[in-house]
Amino acid sequence: MKLNVAALLKMPGMVANEHIVKELDSFEFNGRAIDFGSPAEIDVAISYDGDCFTVTGAFKSSIVSRCSRCDVSFIEPLEFSFNEKYIRFVADEDDGLDAYEYNGDVLDLSQMINDNILLNLPISSVCSDKCLGRCPQCGQNLNTLQCTCAPISEVHGEDDLNNPFAGLMELFKDDKEV
């Protein structure tokens, strides 16, 4: 996603607006496949103050997610706004600024958009607020079919449900030294 900013370099203070619609490629991040369910719509406003470019805008698309409760794929919206700086690339200079670099009269927005996508990905996704998840005993998706397993409270007892260490009691049933 490259934008020519030659006109802005000649006229500091001017603002250019762009509307970009682009199919984004799938990628992998930390073992998680990121697939897009629709083309990305990106509205960008670019201004130049004589020293750096300020790029603000909004991103709108959707991603294919897996529900963290029932493990079913579903399409989830991904929307965010951004406000980033671009400074001219200078070789042999690393001033540690929190800005992207440009060279010549072209801004490449690809890395900035990818970084913002990663920052705005949901940590976990749920297909619906009413998702029942999977049975912890047999693995049946409880949204599609009710299983015949006994409720966990009947198997372990009500007190065990409130105690996260209840499973460790199984180790001490025979009164053997562990």
Secondary structure, DSSP 8 states (H G I E B T S, - for coil): -EEE-HHHHHSTT-EEEEEEEE----EEETTEEEEEEEEEEEEEEEEE-SSEEEEEEEEEEEEEEEBTTT--EEEEEEEEEEEEEEEE--TT-----S-EEEBTTEEE-HHHHHHHHHHHS-SSB-S-TT---B-TTT--BTTT-------HHHHH-HHHHH-TTGGGGGGGTT----
